[in-house]
Amino acid sequence: MCMSLRIEPREMAEVLVKIRKMALAQEISNKLGKSLIMSGDLYPSDIAPVLAPNKYGNMAVFPMAWGFTHKATPKPLANCRLETADSKPLWRDSWYRRRCVIPASWYYEWGYPVYENDSRSMIEHLNSKKVKFAIQTEGSDITYIAGLYRYENHDDMQIPMFSILTREAAGTVRDIHDCMPLILDKENLQDWIRPNGDPSAIVEKALSNMIFERAVEYYRSPNEFITM
């Protein structure tokens, strides 16, 4: 997936103000040389506000950098395929013990344009030039995206890093792309992040009622990344 996120500062002002004051956020920013703005358009390797369990097991917000690192590639591993999350060594431990949620206003994806009364053949549809879409949960100002996280040593500091879980596209998203992030209902967030919870049970409740439109602004070119 070639995906980026959008965080509208007005909708998430309370979270952004809180997280920017954290000492951990400043330490991560200094170590990685990354901005602490954490709003607007975000890309792999950026720092983002992420929901994860605190030491008491309750949901709290933390700053995390987007994308696991791996010696096989210099690119951040921004996405993890749902179908291999519980089996590949890279993801397995996080799948069972360290799950998180990335709250965003919407996410961006490059996909095939859709037209009313479209009479094109499937080949013509797939050969059309891709356009950038803004996609979000229907009826909600915040789209809750499921992810995994782990701690990595960067310059003698243990930094939390997250990756977004992706699944086969469902609902209307199938018209523009073949996969999508795993989207959660707000009611299921606490169960998802519980270390002793059953992630497979929550996956069965994933949302597919998304709405989308062509993105109207493009602030910067996304960083390169890969999916494993």
Secondary structure as the mmCIF struct_conf table of DSSP 4:
data_model
#
loop_
_struct_conf.conf_type_id
_struct_conf.id
_struct_conf.beg_label_comp_id
_struct_conf.beg_label_asym_id
_struct_conf.beg_label_seq_id
_struct_conf.end_label_comp_id
_struct_conf.end_label_asym_id
_struct_conf.end_label_seq_id
STRN STRN1 MET A 3 ILE A 7
TURN_TY1_P TURN_TY1_P1 PRO A 9 MET A 12
HELX_RH_AL_P HELX_RH_AL_P1 ALA A 13 ARG A 20
TURN_TY1_P TURN_TY1_P2 LYS A 21 LYS A 21
HELX_RH_AL_P HELX_RH_AL_P2 ALA A 23 LEU A 32
TURN_TY1_P TURN_TY1_P3 GLY A 33 GLY A 33
BEND BEND1 LEU A 36 LEU A 36
STRN STRN2 GLY A 40 LEU A 42
TURN_TY1_P TURN_TY1_P4 PRO A 44 SER A 45
BEND BEND2 ASP A 46 ASP A 46
STRN STRN3 ILE A 47 PRO A 53
TURN_TY1_P TURN_TY1_P5 LYS A 55 TYR A 56
BEND BEND3 GLY A 57 GLY A 57
STRN STRN4 MET A 59 TRP A 66
BEND BEND4 GLY A 67 GLY A 67
STRN STRN5 PHE A 68 HIS A 70
TURN_TY1_P TURN_TY1_P6 LYS A 71 ALA A 72
STRN STRN6 THR A 73 ARG A 81
HELX_RH_3T_P HELX_RH_3T_P1 LEU A 82 THR A 84
TURN_TY1_P TURN_TY1_P7 ALA A 85 SER A 87
BEND BEND5 LYS A 88 LYS A 88
HELX_RH_AL_P HELX_RH_AL_P3 PRO A 89 ARG A 97
STRN STRN7 ARG A 99 ALA A 104
BEND BEND6 SER A 105 SER A 105
STRN STRN8 TRP A 106 GLY A 111
TURN_TY1_P TURN_TY1_P8 GLU A 116 ASN A 117
HELX_RH_AL_P HELX_RH_AL_P4 MET A 122 LEU A 126
TURN_TY1_P TURN_TY1_P9 ASN A 127 ASN A 127
BEND BEND7 SER A 128 SER A 128
HELX_LH_PP_P HELX_LH_PP_P1 LYS A 129 LYS A 130
STRN STRN9 VAL A 131 THR A 137
TURN_TY1_P TURN_TY1_P10 GLU A 138 GLY A 139
BEND BEND8 ASP A 141 ASP A 141
STRN STRN10 THR A 143 HIS A 154
TURN_TY1_P TURN_TY1_P11 ASP A 155 ASP A 156
STRN STRN11 MET A 157 GLU A 168
HELX_RH_3T_P HELX_RH_3T_P2 GLY A 171 ASP A 175
TURN_TY1_P TURN_TY1_P12 ILE A 176 ILE A 176
BEND BEND9 ASP A 178 ASP A 178
STRN STRN12 CYS A 179 PRO A 181
STRN STRN13 ILE A 183 LEU A 184
HELX_RH_3T_P HELX_RH_3T_P3 LYS A 186 ASN A 188
HELX_RH_AL_P HELX_RH_AL_P5 LEU A 189 ILE A 193
TURN_TY1_P TURN_TY1_P13 PRO A 195 ASN A 196
BEND BEND10 GLY A 197 GLY A 197
HELX_RH_AL_P HELX_RH_AL_P6 PRO A 199 VAL A 203
TURN_TY1_P TURN_TY1_P14 GLU A 204 LYS A 205
STRN STRN14 LEU A 207 LEU A 207
STRN STRN15 MET A 210 ARG A 214
BEND BEND11 ARG A 220 ARG A 220
HELX_LH_PP_P HELX_LH_PP_P2 SER A 221 GLU A 224
STRN STRN16 ILE A 226 THR A 227
#
